[in-house]
């Protein structure tokens, strides 16, 4: 019996195990199928995101959206790329092939929207819904006068309504025309010529005539003339802030470093961005509308823009007043017959009732009020492109602001100093004046040593030459001969030199990378950098050149050997670079004028401060020096930088300087005023989350611990931490995942996750794409907000267009952003305290 029971038990167990195995196999099949479906949905979704619009909107050209998403020009072998474009990376295109290709692909320029003739714009202003209502009222007055000419009051009223309606339309037309004239002056003059290699020969050609397959020479200080794949790079760095939101210069190299994301790879440079350092050579892969900027510009057209809040209210008012006035007019017309009045009298009376209910003076009042406000804004250097935007600005309940160049200055600035094992706030001496109580002491030996090392290691200088854009404007001036152009150049140069000498150091243009520029702008008000450099002449190497090694991405340091007379030395080695790299080169540290040996305590202090700067999104530079003994390195010693015939390790650590792209001076106070007024301020940036969070704190957008920080601190899940903080930082990848999860859901259930995030009063979106910025703006509008978007980059333009009111930065902003905006801030406001 027991045996039978045992056998039955074993059968049940085996059956259960087999059943579980079958279920597991089935589950795996379902999981594989689900994975495939998710992949398909992701592919489909990315296509929709790249188009940057909802189903109701007109769709972007699919080929344009797909080209950037699926481009492989950055990751395929160079030989295959040459074959695809029928070109040579050495000799470039054949002249005949280039000419034929230019006919096929068109000129290297973004398609300009056709300008609407002035008379059509005037007609548009005279035929708005409110204007049409007034025209109807005026016509009815003339009809009433025709029916009863004995009473001229109807004639007078009809004439007055027509005149007022015409005047208000003309005033609005001229206000907008004035704004457009200023807009035309904003157009950036891209250098008309670029260096191209064709048929093996280097030649200058108009940038408009570039075609895919051309090999171009990229020069320092020039804009990239098309989307190019890097062939050669001599420490070439580009400013991609208008595309990605990152204020740091990015190194370019021939190697593909990110096959999946073209915007992140180092072997591509994009049309319209600026080569700030070094030089290189590139193969043109896209031109004109096919460039990344061209595709983002396509998103601007597709994102569209709804009517302003004022226009919506007026249209609603017109609809209601038309119904009311017509109802009363018909009612009294019928009552007149009932009472027994003649037909003509009833018609005139009915028309009078209708006209009486039309507020003839409202349109004129609104136009005058908006025009006066626009003029007041003009005094504050704000250009109003659309008069109705003035009212929308006052109705704003949510501001979605870009970071780089909008909230921040888009220039690196010294933030903190670390020497003598202490951190000091790097407050600028020129900005705050001599009476300010600084944390650092100008006469302290540790500060002096760091100051000297930083300036001698740097090569950046102030640039007093006439800016390139002014030269190009004069050279491109129409109707001037060469002598007249030369005369204008001379006059402009003299005027610029006078203004240059009056400029503050912070405003002067410079030559050099962003980090070194920040150093010289910090130390120049304290002591003249030229004087400091002349006090320590560079030593000579074996080729009789300066014994200087510039920074490169492999070594991550730069150094110089200078003549430096001390009791034991004729020369001194000064080094600058990545903090970890410099720290490893040192075995001693300067502290209060003395030299201490590096130990565990120093290691802990260094790691702690370096991590602290990193968490705040700051870029850190380390500095060290080493006096070379005079008995081994006498005067006239021939230094060999290739063989390094001098000691390089065992240096003495001097200190750290941290840099950051700081907020504009008035931004933190402005954010507090907005919050006090009940306006939510959201940062939407393409920069890294760490940097975005640090700047958001300085701008008062975030004032407490974020959800992520609480999650790490308490070791809890995101969902648990979400309810314990009002501050939230969202990575763009989460928006992508949210969109994937929403695929297939009913329309009313989509975007719930985004609405939860938007409920947080302190919010930052980091690493976002132009299409994701559109999603965020749309989400804010669905919450009932009147949304203002501020930005200056190409990547901001679709969101600027989508917003209820878009605001662009006129000084630093791109043309695409300014074209999409309703308002343009013409001047950056700064405050100087003495």
C-alpha positions in Angstrom: 0.0 0.0 0.0 2.9 2.3 1.0 4.7 1.4 -2.2 1.6 2.2 -4.3 1.2 5.5 -2.4 4.9 6.3 -2.9 4.7 5.4 -6.7 1.6 7.6 -7.0 3.4 10.4 -5.2 6.4 10.0 -7.6 4.1 10.1 -10.6 2.5 13.3 -9.3 5.9 14.9 -8.6 7.2 13.9 -12.1 4.1 15.2 -13.8 4.4 18.4 -11.8 8.0 18.8 -12.8 7.3 18.1 -16.4 4.4 20.5 -16.4 6.6 23.2 -14.8 9.3 22.6 -17.5 6.7 22.9 -20.2 5.4 26.1 -18.7 9.0 27.4 -18.5 9.6 26.6 -22.1 6.3 28.3 -23.0 7.3 31.3 -20.9 10.6 31.5 -22.6 8.9 31.5 -26.0 6.5 34.2 -24.8 9.4 36.2 -23.5 11.3 35.9 -26.8 8.2 36.9 -28.7 7.7 39.9 -26.3 11.3 40.9 -26.7 10.9 40.9 -30.4 7.7 42.9 -30.2 9.4 45.5 -27.9 12.2 45.8 -30.4 9.7 46.4 -33.2 7.8 48.9 -31.1 11.0 50.7 -30.2 12.0 50.9 -33.8 8.6 52.2 -34.7 8.6 54.6 -31.8 12.0 56.1 -32.6 10.7 56.8 -36.0 7.8 58.7 -34.5 10.0 60.5 -32.0 12.3 61.6 -34.7 9.4 63.1 -36.6 8.7 65.1 -33.4 4.9 65.4 -33.7 1.6 63.8 -32.9 -0.6 61.9 -35.3 -2.8 64.9 -35.8 0.1 67.0 -37.1 1.4 67.1 -40.6 4.2 64.5 -40.7 7.8 65.2 -41.4 9.4 63.8 -44.5 10.1 60.2 -43.6 13.3 60.0 -45.5 14.7 63.0 -43.7 13.8 61.6 -40.3 15.2 58.2 -41.1 18.5 59.4 -42.5 19.9 60.7 -39.3 18.5 57.9 -37.1 19.9 55.2 -39.3 23.0 56.9 -40.6 26.1 54.6 -40.7 28.6 57.0 -42.3 30.4 57.4 -39.0 30.9 53.7 -38.3 31.6 52.0 -41.6 35.2 51.6 -42.8 36.7 54.6 -44.5 37.3 52.6 -47.7 33.6 51.8 -47.9 32.7 55.4 -47.3 35.0 56.5 -50.1 33.4 54.0 -52.4 29.9 55.1 -51.5 30.7 58.8 -52.3 33.0 57.9 -55.2 35.7 60.0 -53.7 39.3 59.8 -52.3 40.1 60.9 -48.8 43.5 62.1 -50.1 42.6 63.7 -53.5 38.9 64.5 -52.9 36.3 64.5 -55.6 36.8 64.9 -59.3 35.7 68.3 -60.6 33.2 66.9 -63.0 31.7 64.5 -60.5 31.4 67.4 -58.0 29.6 69.6 -60.6 27.1 66.8 -61.4 26.5 66.1 -57.8 25.8 69.7 -57.1 23.0 69.6 -59.7 21.6 66.4 -58.1 21.7 67.4 -54.4 21.4 71.2 -54.6 23.3 73.9 -52.9 24.7 73.6 -49.3 22.1 75.7 -47.6 19.0 75.3 -45.5 15.7 75.8 -47.3 14.4 79.2 -46.6 10.7 79.6 -46.0 9.1 81.8 -48.7 8.5 85.3 -47.6 4.9 86.4 -47.5 4.4 89.6 -49.6 3.8 92.7 -47.5 0.3 93.3 -48.9 -0.7 89.7 -47.9 0.5 90.4 -44.4 -1.4 93.7 -44.3 -4.6 91.9 -45.6 -4.2 89.3 -42.9 -4.2 91.9 -40.2 -7.2 93.6 -41.7 -9.2 90.3 -41.9 -8.7 88.7 -38.5 -11.9 87.4 -36.9 -12.3 90.5 -34.8 -11.6 92.7 -37.7 -14.1 90.8 -39.9 -16.7 91.3 -37.1 -16.1 95.1 -37.2 -16.2 95.1 -41.0 -19.6 93.4 -40.9 -20.7 96.1 -38.3 -19.5 98.9 -40.6 -21.3 97.4 -43.6 -24.5 97.1 -41.6 -24.2 100.7 -40.7 -24.0 101.7 -44.3 -27.0 99.5 -45.2 -29.0 101.1 -42.3 -28.0 104.6 -43.7 -29.1 103.5 -47.2 -32.4 102.4 -45.9 -33.0 105.5 -43.7 -30.8 108.3 -45.2 -32.6 110.9 -43.0 -30.5 109.8 -40.0 -26.8 110.3 -40.8 -25.6 108.8 -37.5 -25.4 105.4 -39.1 -23.2 106.8 -41.8 -20.8 108.4 -39.3 -20.6 105.3 -37.2 -19.9 103.1 -40.3 -17.1 105.5 -41.3 -15.6 105.6 -37.8 -15.6 101.8 -37.5 -14.0 101.4 -40.9 -11.3 104.0 -40.1 -10.5 102.5 -36.6 -10.4 99.0 -38.0 -8.0 100.1 -40.8 -5.7 102.0 -38.4 -5.4 99.1 -35.9 -4.6 96.7 -38.7 -1.9 99.1 -40.1 -0.4 99.7 -36.6 -0.1 95.9 -36.0 1.4 95.4 -39.5 4.1 98.1 -39.0 5.0 96.8 -35.6 5.5 93.3 -36.9 7.3 94.6 -40.0 9.7 96.5 -37.7 10.5 93.3 -35.8 11.1 91.5 -39.1 13.6 94.1 -40.2 15.6 93.7 -37.0 15.4 89.9 -37.4 17.0 90.2 -40.9 20.0 91.9 -39.2 20.5 88.8 -37.0 21.4 86.5 -39.9 24.8 85.0 -39.2 27.2 85.4 -42.1 28.7 82.0 -42.6 32.2 82.4 -44.2 31.5 82.6 -47.9 34.5 80.4 -48.8 36.0 77.2 -47.4 39.2 75.2 -48.2 38.3 72.1 -50.3 40.5 69.4 -51.9 39.5 68.5 -55.4 41.5 66.6 -58.0 44.3 66.5 -55.4 44.6 70.3 -55.2 43.6 72.5 -52.3 41.5 75.4 -53.4 39.0 77.9 -52.0 35.4 77.4 -53.0 32.1 78.9 -51.9 30.7 76.9 -49.0 27.4 76.8 -50.9 28.9 74.6 -53.5 30.0 71.8 -51.2 28.6 68.4 -52.0 28.8 65.0 -50.3 32.2 63.4 -50.9 34.1 66.6 -50.8 37.2 66.7 -48.6 37.4 70.0 -46.6 40.1 71.5 -44.5 38.7 72.7 -41.1 40.5 75.8 -39.7 40.7 77.1 -36.2 38.0 79.7 -35.5 35.9 78.8 -38.5 32.4 77.2 -38.7 32.0 73.7 -39.9 30.7 74.1 -43.5 28.7 70.8 -43.6 28.3 67.5 -41.7 31.7 65.9 -42.0 33.5 62.7 -40.9 36.9 63.5 -39.4 39.8 62.3 -41.5 42.6 64.1 -39.6 42.6 65.9 -36.3 45.3 68.1 -34.8 43.9 68.5 -31.3 40.7 69.7 -33.0 37.9 70.7 -30.6 34.4 71.9 -31.5 31.7 73.8 -29.7 28.5 71.6 -29.9 26.5 73.6 -27.3 23.9 74.6 -29.9 23.2 71.0 -30.6 23.8 69.1 -27.4 23.7 71.7 -24.7 27.2 70.9 -23.5 29.3 74.0 -22.8 32.6 72.1 -22.8 34.7 71.9 -26.0 34.6 68.4 -27.5 37.7 66.7 -29.0 37.3 65.4 -32.5 39.3 62.4 -33.8 39.1 59.9 -36.8 38.0 57.0 -34.5 34.3 56.1 -34.1 33.7 56.2 -30.3 29.9 55.8 -30.3 28.5 53.7 -33.1 24.9 53.9 -31.9 24.6 57.7 -31.3 26.1 59.9 -34.1 25.8 63.0 -31.9 28.1 61.5 -29.3 30.8 60.0 -31.5 34.1 61.9 -31.9 34.6 61.3 -35.6 31.7 63.6 -36.7 31.6 67.4 -36.8 28.3 69.1 -37.6 27.2 71.9 -39.9 27.1 75.3 -38.2 29.1 74.3 -35.1 32.4 76.1 -34.4 35.9 74.8 -34.5 37.4 76.5 -31.4 40.8 74.8 -31.2 43.2 73.0 -33.4 42.4 72.1 -37.0 41.6 69.1 -39.1 40.4 67.6 -42.3 37.0 66.0 -43.0 34.9 64.2 -45.6 31.5 65.8 -46.3 28.7 63.3 -45.7 25.6 65.6 -45.6 24.9 69.1 -46.9 22.0 71.6 -46.6 18.6 70.2 -45.4 20.1 66.7 -44.9 22.5 67.9 -42.2 21.6 67.3 -38.5 20.7 71.0 -38.2 18.6 70.8 -41.3 16.6 67.9 -39.8 16.0 69.7 -36.6 14.9 72.7 -38.6 12.4 70.3 -40.2 11.1 69.5 -36.7 10.4 73.3 -36.2 8.1 73.4 -39.2 6.3 70.2 -38.1 5.9 71.2 -34.4 3.6 74.0 -35.5 2.2 76.5 -33.0 -1.3 77.0 -31.6 -3.1 80.3 -31.4 -2.0 82.6 -28.6 -4.1 82.7 -25.4 -5.3 86.2 -26.4 -6.3 85.0 -29.8 -8.2 82.1 -28.3 -10.0 84.4 -25.9 -10.8 86.9 -28.6 -12.1 84.2 -31.0 -14.3 82.8 -28.2 -15.5 86.3 -27.4 -16.3 87.1 -31.0 -18.3 83.9 -31.3 -20.3 84.6 -28.2 -20.9 88.3 -29.0 -21.9 87.4 -32.6 -24.5 85.0 -31.3 -25.8 87.4 -28.7 -26.0 90.4 -31.1 -27.6 88.5 -33.9 -30.2 86.9 -31.5 -31.2 90.3 -30.1 -31.2 91.9 -33.6 -33.6 89.2 -34.9 -35.7 89.3 -31.7 -36.3 93.0 -31.9 -36.8 92.8 -35.7 -39.7 90.3 -35.0 -41.0 92.3 -32.0 -41.2 95.4 -34.3 -43.6 93.6 -36.6 -45.7 92.3 -33.7 -46.0 95.9 -32.4 -46.8 97.2 -35.9 -43.7 99.2 -37.0 -43.0 99.5 -40.7 -40.5 97.0 -42.3 -37.8 99.6 -43.0 -37.9 100.8 -39.4 -37.7 97.3 -38.1 -34.7 96.5 -40.3 -32.8 99.7 -39.3 -33.7 99.0 -35.6 -32.5 95.4 -35.9 -29.2 96.5 -37.5 -28.8 99.1 -34.8 -29.2 96.5 -32.1 -26.6 94.2 -33.8 -24.1 97.1 -34.2 -24.7 98.4 -30.7 -23.6 95.0 -29.3 -20.3 95.0 -31.2 -17.5 96.6 -29.0 -16.0 98.7 -31.8 -13.3 100.2 -29.6 -12.1 96.9 -28.2 -9.8 96.0 -31.1 -8.2 99.5 -31.0 -7.8 99.4 -27.2 -6.1 95.9 -27.3 -3.8 96.9 -30.2 -2.7 100.2 -28.5 -2.2 98.4 -25.2 -0.1 95.7 -26.7 1.9 98.2 -28.8 2.7 100.3 -25.8 3.8 97.2 -23.8 5.9 96.1 -26.8 7.7 99.5 -26.8 8.3 99.2 -23.0 9.9 95.8 -23.6 11.9 97.2 -26.5 13.5 99.7 -23.9 14.5 96.6 -21.9 16.1 95.1 -25.1 13.3 92.6 -25.8 12.1 92.4 -29.4 8.5 91.4 -29.8 7.9 89.6 -33.1 4.2 88.9 -32.5 2.1 91.5 -30.6 -0.2 88.9 -29.2 2.7 87.3 -27.5 2.9 90.2 -25.1 -0.4 89.1 -23.4 0.7 85.4 -23.5 3.9 86.4 -21.6 1.8 87.8 -18.8 -0.4 84.7 -18.7 2.6 82.3 -18.5 2.3 79.7 -15.7 5.2 77.4 -16.7 8.7 78.2 -18.1 10.7 75.4 -19.7 14.3 76.8 -20.0 17.4 75.6 -21.7 20.6 75.7 -19.6 23.6 76.5 -21.7 23.6 80.1 -22.9 20.1 80.8 -21.5 20.4 80.3 -17.7 24.2 80.2 -17.9 26.7 82.4 -19.5 28.0 79.7 -21.9 31.6 80.5 -20.9 33.8 78.7 -18.3 34.5 80.6 -15.1 36.7 79.8 -12.1 34.4 78.5 -9.4 36.7 77.2 -6.6 40.3 77.0 -5.6 42.0 74.3 -3.5 45.4 74.8 -2.0 46.9 74.5 1.5 44.3 71.7 2.0 41.5 74.3 2.0 38.8 75.2 -0.4 38.3 78.8 -1.4 35.4 80.4 -3.4 36.8 81.7 -6.7 35.0 85.1 -6.6 36.1 87.3 -9.5 38.2 90.3 -8.3 37.1 92.5 -11.2 33.4 91.8 -10.7 33.3 92.4 -6.9 36.0 95.0 -6.5 38.8 95.5 -4.0 36.5 96.2 -1.0 34.8 92.8 -1.2 35.8 90.2 1.5 37.4 87.4 -0.5 38.0 83.9 0.9 41.4 83.8 -0.7 44.3 86.1 0.2 46.1 87.7 -2.7 49.4 87.9 -0.7 49.3 84.4 0.7 52.2 82.2 -0.6 49.9 79.3 -1.6 47.7 81.5 -3.7 50.7 83.2 -5.3 52.2 79.9 -6.2 48.9 78.6 -7.7 48.5 81.9 -9.6 51.9 81.8 -11.1 51.7 78.1 -12.1 48.3 78.5 -13.7 49.3 81.5 -15.8 52.7 80.2 -16.9 51.1 76.8 -17.9 48.4 78.5 -20.0 48.7 79.9 -23.5 45.4 81.8 -23.8 45.6 85.5 -24.5 43.2 88.4 -25.0 42.3 89.0 -28.7 42.2 92.7 -29.7 41.7 92.1 -33.4 38.4 93.0 -35.1 35.9 90.1 -34.8 35.5 87.8 -37.7 31.8 88.4 -38.1 32.3 92.2 -38.5 35.0 91.6 -41.1 32.7 89.3 -43.1 29.8 91.9 -42.9 32.1 94.5 -44.4 33.5 92.2 -47.0 30.0 91.1 -48.1 28.6 94.6 -48.2 26.8 95.2 -51.4 27.5 98.3 -53.5 31.0 99.0 -52.2 34.2 98.7 -54.1 37.4 97.2 -52.6 38.9 100.6 -51.6 35.7 101.5 -49.8 35.6 98.2 -48.0 39.3 98.6 -46.9 38.4 102.1 -45.6 35.5 100.7 -43.6 37.7 97.9 -42.3 40.2 100.4 -41.1 37.5 102.6 -39.4 35.9 99.5 -37.8 39.3 98.3 -36.5 40.1 101.7 -34.9 36.7 101.9 -33.3 37.0 98.3 -32.0 40.5 98.9 -30.5 39.1 101.9 -28.6 36.1 99.8 -27.3 38.4 96.9 -26.5 40.5 98.9 -24.1 37.4 100.0 -22.2 36.0 96.5 -21.9 36.0 94.5 -18.7 38.3 91.4 -18.8 35.1 89.2 -18.6 33.8 90.7 -21.9 37.0 90.7 -23.9 37.4 88.1 -26.6 40.2 85.6 -26.3 42.3 83.2 -28.2 42.7 79.8 -26.5 40.6 77.0 -25.1 37.7 77.5 -22.7 39.6 76.4 -19.6 42.6 78.6 -20.1 40.3 81.5 -21.0 38.6 81.1 -17.6 42.0 81.2 -15.9 43.3 84.4 -17.6 40.0 86.2 -17.0 40.2 85.3 -13.3 43.8 86.2 -12.8 44.1 89.2 -15.1 42.4 91.7 -12.8 44.8 90.6 -10.0 48.0 90.8 -12.0 48.6 91.4 -15.7 49.2 88.0 -17.4 51.7 89.3 -19.9 53.8 90.7 -17.0 53.6 87.4 -15.2 54.7 85.5 -18.3 57.6 87.9 -19.0 58.9 87.4 -15.5 59.6 83.8 -16.3 60.9 83.3 -19.8 60.4 79.8 -21.3 63.5 77.6 -21.5 64.7 76.4 -24.9 64.6 72.9 -26.2 67.2 71.1 -28.4 65.6 72.8 -31.5 65.8 76.2 -29.9 62.0 76.3 -29.4 60.1 76.9 -26.3 60.3 73.9 -23.9 56.5 73.6 -23.9 54.3 70.5 -24.3 50.7 71.4 -25.2 47.8 69.4 -23.7 46.7 66.3 -25.5 44.0 63.8 -24.8 46.3 60.9 -24.4 48.6 62.3 -21.7 46.0 64.5 -20.2 48.5 67.1 -19.1 50.5 70.0 -20.5 53.8 71.4 -19.2 56.4 74.1 -19.7 59.9 74.6 -18.4 60.8 78.2 -17.5 63.9 80.1 -16.3 63.3 80.3 -12.6 66.3 81.4 -10.5 66.4 80.1 -6.9 69.2 79.2 -4.6 69.3 75.6 -5.9 67.8 75.9 -9.4 68.0 77.7 -12.7 64.9 76.1 -14.2 61.4 75.0 -13.1 59.0 72.5 -14.6 55.3 73.6 -14.3 52.5 71.1 -15.1 48.8 71.4 -15.6 46.2 68.8 -16.4 43.6 66.3 -15.2 43.6 66.3 -11.4 44.1 62.5 -11.0 46.9 62.5 -13.6 48.7 65.4 -11.9 48.2 63.9 -8.5 49.9 60.7 -9.5 52.9 62.6 -10.8 53.5 64.1 -7.4 55.0 62.7 -4.2 55.0 66.0 -2.3 52.6 68.9 -1.7 53.0 72.6 -1.1 51.3 73.8 2.1 51.7 77.2 3.7 55.0 77.7 1.9 56.4 74.4 3.1 56.7 71.1 1.3 55.0 68.0 2.9 55.2 64.4 1.9 52.1 62.8 0.3 50.5 60.3 2.7 47.2 58.6 3.3 45.7 61.7 5.0 46.6 63.8 1.9 45.2 61.0 -0.4 41.9 61.1 1.5 41.7 64.9 1.4 42.5 65.0 -2.4 39.9 62.3 -3.2 37.3 64.0 -1.1 37.6 67.4 -2.7 38.0 66.1 -6.2 34.8 64.0 -5.9 33.0 67.0 -4.3 33.9 69.2 -7.4 32.8 66.3 -9.7 29.4 66.0 -8.0 28.8 69.7 -8.5 29.4 69.4 -12.2 32.6 71.3 -12.2 35.6 70.7 -14.4 38.8 70.5 -12.4 42.4 71.3 -13.3 45.4 70.2 -11.2 48.7 72.1 -11.0 52.2 71.0 -10.0 55.8 72.2 -10.2 59.3 70.9 -9.8 62.5 73.0 -9.4 65.3 71.3 -11.4 68.6 71.1 -9.5 71.2 73.5 -10.9 74.1 71.1 -10.8 72.3 68.7 -13.2 70.6 71.4 -15.3 72.9 74.4 -15.7 72.1 77.5 -17.6 71.8 76.7 -21.3 70.8 73.1 -20.8 69.3 71.6 -24.0 65.9 70.1 -23.0 64.6 67.3 -25.2 60.8 66.9 -24.9 60.7 63.7 -26.9 63.3 61.9 -24.8 62.3 63.7 -21.6 65.9 64.2 -20.5 64.6 65.7 -17.2 62.7 64.4 -14.2 58.9 64.4 -14.7 57.7 62.3 -11.7 58.1 63.3 -8.1 56.7 66.7 -8.7 55.3 69.0 -5.9 51.5 69.4 -6.0 50.4 73.0 -6.0 46.6 72.9 -6.0 43.3 72.6 -7.9 41.1 75.1 -9.7 37.5 74.1 -10.5 35.6 75.6 -13.4 32.0 75.8 -14.3 29.7 77.5 -16.8 28.0 79.7 -14.2 24.4 81.1 -14.1 23.9 84.6 -15.3 24.0 87.1 -12.5 20.3 87.9 -12.4 19.0 84.3 -13.0 18.7 83.0 -9.4 16.8 86.1 -8.3 14.5 85.9 -11.4 13.7 82.2 -10.7 12.7 83.1 -7.1 10.4 85.9 -8.4 8.8 83.5 -10.9 8.2 80.9 -8.1 6.7 83.6 -5.9 4.4 84.5 -8.7 3.3 80.9 -8.9 5.2 80.1 -12.1 6.8 76.7 -12.3 10.4 76.8 -13.7 11.7 73.6 -15.4 15.2 73.1 -16.7 15.3 71.2 -20.0 18.8 70.6 -21.2 20.9 68.3 -23.4 23.7 68.4 -20.9 24.7 65.7 -18.4 22.5 65.2 -15.3 25.3 66.0 -12.8 26.1 69.3 -14.4 22.4 70.1 -14.9 21.6 69.4 -11.2 24.5 71.6 -10.0 23.4 74.5 -12.1 19.8 74.0 -11.1 20.8 74.4 -7.5 22.7 77.6 -8.2 19.7 79.0 -10.1 17.3 78.1 -7.3 15.3 75.7 -9.5 16.3 72.9 -7.1 16.5 73.8 -3.4 16.4 70.4 -1.7 17.8 66.8 -2.1 16.7 65.2 -5.3 14.8 61.9 -5.6 18.0 60.2 -6.9 20.1 61.5 -3.9 17.6 60.2 -1.4 17.4 56.9 -3.2 21.2 56.5 -2.9 21.4 57.9 0.6 18.7 55.6 2.0 19.3 52.7 -0.3 15.6 52.6 -1.3 13.8 52.2 -4.7 13.0 55.1 -7.0 9.3 54.7 -6.3 9.8 55.0 -2.5 12.2 58.0 -2.9 9.8 59.7 -5.3 7.3 60.5 -2.6 10.0 61.9 -0.2 11.2 64.8 -2.3 9.9 67.6 -4.4 13.0 67.7 -6.5 13.4 65.4 -9.5 16.0 65.0 -12.2 14.9 62.9 -15.2 17.3 61.5 -17.8 16.2 61.6 -21.5 16.4 57.8 -21.6 13.5 57.6 -19.2 11.4 59.6 -21.6 12.3 57.2 -24.3 11.4 54.2 -22.1 8.1 55.9 -21.1 7.2 56.4 -24.8 7.9 52.7 -25.4 5.8 51.6 -22.5 2.9 53.9 -23.7 2.9 52.4 -27.2 -0.4 50.6 -27.8 -2.2 52.3 -24.9 -5.4 54.4 -25.5 -4.7 58.1 -26.0 -6.1 59.2 -22.7 -3.8 56.8 -20.8 -0.6 57.8 -22.6 1.9 60.1 -20.8 0.7 59.3 -17.3 4.3 58.8 -16.1 5.3 62.2 -17.5 2.3 63.8 -15.8 3.6 62.3 -12.5 7.0 63.8 -13.1 5.6 67.2 -14.0 3.7 67.3 -10.7 7.0 67.9 -9.0 7.6 71.6 -8.3 11.4 71.3 -8.7 12.1 69.6 -12.0 15.1 69.1 -14.3 15.2 67.1 -17.6 18.7 66.2 -18.7 20.2 64.7 -21.8 17.1 65.4 -23.8 16.8 65.5 -27.6 14.9 68.1 -29.6 12.0 65.7 -30.1 11.9 64.9 -26.3 11.7 68.6 -25.6 8.6 68.7 -27.7 7.1 65.9 -25.6 7.8 67.8 -22.4 6.3 71.0 -23.7 3.2 69.1 -24.9 2.9 67.4 -21.5 3.0 70.8 -19.7 0.3 72.1 -22.0 -1.9 69.1 -21.2 -1.6 70.0 -17.5 -3.3 73.3 -18.4 -0.1 75.4 -18.3 0.5 78.4 -20.5 4.1 77.4 -21.5 7.0 79.7 -22.2 10.2 78.1 -23.6 13.5 79.9 -23.5 16.6 78.8 -25.4 19.3 79.7 -27.8 20.4 76.5 -29.6 19.2 74.7 -32.7 18.1 71.9 -30.4 15.7 74.3 -28.6 14.0 75.6 -31.7 11.2 72.9 -32.1 10.2 73.4 -28.4 10.3 77.2 -28.9 7.9 76.9 -31.8 5.6 74.5 -30.0 5.3 76.6 -26.8 2.6 79.1 -26.2 5.3 81.7 -26.3 8.9 81.1 -27.4 11.8 83.3 -26.3 15.2 83.2 -27.9 18.5 84.8 -26.9 19.4 87.4 -29.6 23.1 87.7 -28.8 24.1 84.0 -28.6 21.1 82.4 -30.2 21.1 80.5 -33.4 19.2 81.8 -36.5 16.8 78.7 -36.3 15.9 79.5 -32.7 15.3 83.2 -33.4 13.1 82.4 -36.4 11.0 80.1 -34.3 10.6 82.5 -31.4 7.8 85.0 -30.6 10.2 87.2 -28.6 14.0 87.7 -28.7 16.1 89.0 -25.9 18.5 91.4 -27.6 20.9 92.1 -24.8 22.3 90.0 -21.9 21.8 91.9 -18.6 24.7 91.9 -16.2 25.4 93.6 -12.9 28.7 94.8 -11.6 29.3 95.7 -8.0 32.1 97.9 -6.8 
